Amino acid sequence: MTVARSPRRLVALAVALAAPLATFTPTVAHADEPVAVEGQLAYVRPTEADGFDGLAWGADLKALYARFPALKKNYPAGKVAGILKKGGGAILETRLKFKGVEYPGKLYIDAKGLYRVAIEVKVDESAAGPGGGSIDKLLDPILGDLSTPDEETAETRLWKGSATVVSVTRTRGVGSSRLDIGFHAKAAYRPENAGGSLGIE
């Protein structure tokens, strides 16, 4: 004789049977939840990312040229390699993409590899409303949902993550502002002084 069971009881039974396997089954994200993809920052908080745009902190010069081939035009590999070999550092200027948008940027590398990336963002103050809006309002569409800053002043923000430190400085102009956003390897980050500077050049 077959006993009819309600859908609610069947669901409860299925959950009870699956419970012992929960520790062995990886969590599956729902369709409406953003999923981090290795090498991409679209859904990764910048302070949690190890590096920038698919390059980990410590990436060597060869990896930088492979990722950004345009660098070779302005920075001959042999010349830069010679500088690094002598213990110097190099700042390589190029166009960098962050969350799908291209900005003027700089890659900082020394003998230990890539340790800092900076992008420059120009923002229209008039579009931000009266007074140009707060720095947080200007940053929101660029960086996304960052937590409360670890350090802040009226024109600066600083977040310290497990792998990356993100620093921001706003320089006001007439009708527009420039945001200098720096991504630093946490181990290599050093503020220029203890008086609040975020180390942005």
C-alpha positions in Angstrom: 0.0 0.0 0.0 1.4 3.4 -1.0 1.2 6.2 1.5 0.6 9.6 0.1 3.0 12.3 1.4 2.5 16.0 1.3 5.1 18.2 -0.6 6.0 19.8 2.7 6.9 16.5 4.3 8.9 15.4 1.2 10.9 18.7 1.4 11.6 18.2 5.1 12.7 14.6 4.5 15.1 15.7 1.7 16.6 18.4 3.9 17.1 15.9 6.7 18.8 13.4 4.4 21.1 16.0 2.9 22.1 17.5 6.2 25.1 15.1 6.8 26.5 16.0 3.4 26.4 19.8 4.0 30.0 20.0 5.1 31.2 18.3 2.0 29.0 20.1 -0.6 30.3 23.5 -1.9 27.9 26.4 -1.6 26.3 27.3 -4.9 25.4 31.0 -5.4 22.0 31.9 -6.5 21.5 33.4 -9.9 20.9 36.9 -8.5 24.1 36.9 -6.5 27.3 38.3 -8.0 30.0 35.6 -8.4 33.7 36.5 -8.3 35.6 35.2 -11.4 39.3 34.6 -11.1 41.3 37.3 -12.7 38.4 39.8 -12.8 37.4 42.5 -10.4 33.9 43.1 -11.5 32.4 41.6 -8.3 35.5 41.6 -6.0 36.0 44.2 -3.5 39.3 45.9 -4.3 40.7 45.4 -0.8 40.2 41.7 -1.1 41.8 41.3 -4.5 45.4 40.1 -4.7 46.8 42.5 -7.3 45.1 44.3 -10.2 43.2 43.2 -13.3 44.5 39.6 -13.3 48.0 40.4 -12.2 49.0 39.4 -8.7 51.2 41.5 -6.5 54.8 40.6 -7.2 54.1 39.9 -10.9 57.4 40.3 -12.8 58.2 42.5 -15.8 57.5 39.8 -18.3 54.0 39.3 -16.9 53.3 43.0 -17.1 54.3 43.2 -20.8 52.3 40.1 -21.6 49.2 41.7 -19.9 49.8 45.2 -21.3 51.6 44.8 -24.7 51.4 48.6 -25.4 54.0 49.1 -22.7 56.7 47.9 -25.0 56.3 50.9 -27.3 57.4 53.4 -24.6 59.3 51.3 -22.2 61.9 48.9 -23.9 62.0 45.7 -21.9 65.8 45.6 -21.8 66.1 49.2 -20.4 63.5 48.6 -17.7 65.0 45.2 -16.8 68.4 46.9 -16.4 66.9 49.5 -14.0 65.3 46.8 -11.9 68.4 44.7 -11.8 70.4 47.6 -10.3 67.8 47.8 -7.5 65.8 50.7 -9.0 62.1 51.0 -9.6 60.1 51.9 -12.6 56.7 53.6 -13.1 55.1 52.5 -16.4 52.3 54.8 -17.6 49.5 53.2 -19.7 45.7 52.9 -20.0 44.2 50.7 -17.4 40.8 49.2 -17.2 39.0 49.0 -13.9 35.5 47.4 -13.8 35.3 47.7 -17.6 36.2 51.4 -17.8 39.5 52.7 -19.1 41.5 55.3 -17.2 45.0 56.8 -17.4 47.1 54.7 -15.1 50.5 53.8 -13.7 52.1 50.5 -12.9 54.8 50.5 -10.2 57.4 47.7 -10.3 60.7 47.0 -8.6 63.0 44.0 -8.3 60.3 42.2 -6.2 57.6 42.8 -8.9 54.4 44.8 -9.2 53.6 46.5 -5.9 51.3 49.4 -6.8 48.8 50.5 -9.4 47.3 54.0 -9.7 44.5 55.2 -11.9 43.4 58.8 -12.5 39.7 59.6 -12.7 38.3 63.0 -13.8 34.8 63.7 -12.5 32.4 66.4 -13.4 31.6 68.3 -10.2 28.4 69.8 -11.6 26.9 66.4 -12.2 27.4 65.5 -8.6 25.0 68.3 -7.4 25.5 71.5 -5.4 29.0 71.8 -4.0 30.3 68.9 -6.1 29.1 66.2 -3.8 31.0 64.2 -1.2 34.1 62.2 -2.2 32.0 59.1 -1.3 29.3 60.0 -3.8 31.9 60.4 -6.5 33.6 57.1 -5.7 30.5 55.0 -5.4 30.1 54.3 -9.2 33.8 53.7 -9.6 34.8 51.5 -6.6 31.4 50.1 -5.7 30.4 48.9 -2.3 33.4 49.5 -0.1 33.0 49.4 3.6 33.5 52.3 6.0 37.0 53.7 5.4 39.7 52.8 7.9 41.0 56.4 7.6 39.5 59.5 6.1 39.7 63.2 5.8 37.5 65.6 3.8 39.4 64.8 0.5 41.0 61.4 1.2 39.9 57.8 1.9 41.9 54.7 2.9 40.8 51.1 3.1 43.1 48.3 4.4 42.2 44.8 3.1 43.8 41.5 3.6 45.9 41.7 0.4 45.4 45.2 -0.9 45.3 48.8 0.5 43.1 51.2 -1.5 43.8 54.9 -1.2 42.0 57.9 -2.7 42.8 61.6 -2.9 40.6 64.2 -4.5 42.1 67.3 -6.1 39.5 69.9 -6.8 39.6 72.0 -10.0 37.2 74.5 -11.6 34.1 72.5 -12.4 35.8 69.2 -12.2 37.9 67.1 -9.8 40.6 64.5 -10.2 40.5 61.3 -8.1 43.8 59.6 -7.7 43.0 56.0 -6.8 45.9 53.8 -5.7 45.9 50.0 -5.2 48.8 48.9 -3.1 50.2 45.5 -2.1 49.5 45.5 1.6 53.1 44.5 2.5 54.6 47.3 0.4 52.2 50.1 1.4 53.8 52.9 3.3 52.1 56.3 3.9 54.4 59.2 3.1 54.1 60.5 6.6 52.0 59.9 9.8 50.1 63.2 9.3 47.4 61.7 7.1 49.0 61.5 3.7 47.9 58.5 1.7 51.0 58.2 -0.3 49.5 59.3 -3.6 51.9 61.0 -6.0 
